[in-house]
Amino acid sequence: DIDDGKIAECFKRWAELAGQFAVSQHEWERNAAPVFRRLTEDNVKTFYDFRKMFDAMGAGLDAAIVSIPDHTHAVASAAAIEAGKHVFCEKPLTRTVHESRALRDLARAHKVATSMGNQGTASGQFRRALELIRDGTLGAIKEVHVWNTGGGADRKEPPKGSQPVPDGFNWELWLGPAPSRPYHREWVQRHLWREFGTNPLGNWGPHSANLAFMALKVHALWQPSPAGQPPPRIRVKAEFSGLNRLSFPRWEKVTWEIPARAEFPPIVFTWHNGAEPGVRPLLEGLIGDDLDWGDKKEKKWWDHAGAVIAGEKGRIHATGHNATFRLFPEA
């Protein structure tokens, strides 16, 4: 980590968990207590720069977990893969499509195990919903809608002036591959800026769209095309509150026209982000009016993101992480 304060918090948390788990009523937590105790006692090495960590630790590392700001995911993951380490990278995998393609090629070349932080995908309900879709319980799938209520900051100008760099904070390493500039605490709010973040599309899309993406085998489009056939194309259309190349628009609606793949016919995925006109009645028409858009103040966190996968016979409503789902109609 590039922040001394965060590193100190980590060691403090390990010590707290070691003590808490040691007296837990749950056996699995009591078994974990010595692991956390060892972390606090074994003088775990810390680094500011992941490149120096790989150089210094060498064969002592088995794998890397990349959970730093979005704009440095690609270079950190690439460094780990090139060092022969397995990689778990948090979503968004990268900030740009080009970076994702480069990581795919690196992982294939170095034959390491990789995974992305789509935590809901590990749930039993995710796997069950995938089975229901592929087994035809919903009938032929007609449309997919994925949403998030967050919207974008739509900042019109960058931070003005500069501020002193906080003690123990390595600003140049935080910038990583981004162009150098004077420190300002607003830059560190990475979700405000295209240079550093990906907005809800990158931070929630990988969770909320993954059930439909996997169940409908969209990943098959990235398999090699038969000899003599052109690669498949996905047509993309974007509508938004206003173009903003510095920040992100207040609302956006993006559609992907996905061609036929494997045994599935063409399908359209639609992404709704922020207060897009007409999105509320559209979604409530598909899954009922019990969604909390923040006005009921009951379960906004439950409903602020999700997906609807609609078929001829029925529909699935998956929550934001795709870790749980409901079937409609209930019968």
Disulfide bonds with the S-S distance in Angstrom:
none
